[in-house]
């Protein structure tokens, strides 16, 4: 397999943390020069039998997976390598031009990250929210651009496309979305956060009325917007909204061959569980797990359910791998 994008580089790793949960901090430089922050938890017994990649959601960073990483380290560190990372414009990764804040670009970033870190062989990919959409975008790329095809796939609180059809996603159809993104792009950097923050509450109120969001959906929209501006580069938060509106990988879902588990929260107003049911129905052999007491933040609301899905998927992959090698 030959990747069509230019080779990326990995900066010299920072000193490894010692003891339980040891990891190496790495920086992957993408082909457009953006530095992606990664944590690489090596297999403690040498070469790994399996690699687990964890992709965080919109306006979240690699720490959103901390509870799952702790559990995976406890149960699988002797057999698995675990990789977490921050998407461009998120967490400790570098900000990028606003035009590059697309889910398709995140799929390309993941390909380059996997290639740079030398990931090959058996793997499970897990993603939450936009992070799962990034994985679907990665899987939709031509085979020559995918360093690894995962044996296992865990998709949490997400959708295959057409977000404006239901839930808070209806707000993405707001006609002024591009104007807000352009504002974030052109306001001078030092003024952008304050300018956009000043607009959040009134804009959310207007959008809620136009999209006919009920009070709970309005609160979810406002909370997401405020969290985005607190933890993420303003341009990234604004830029990805247009891509979320336009994202649609439903046509490619039947081509996925990985053992797939989709987990949804019944109380999720950002990606209502109907999206998860559609996703699972479209991916051959996929299982849909519905958590009745959980919302969108399943990694925290239902950490054991996500860990269970990961454990079962990894176990299935290792078992079928042994059968295939026999």
Order of alpha helices (4+ residues) and beta strands (2+ residues): beta-beta-beta-beta-alpha-beta-alpha-beta-alpha-beta-alpha-alpha-alpha-alpha-beta-alpha-beta-alpha-alpha
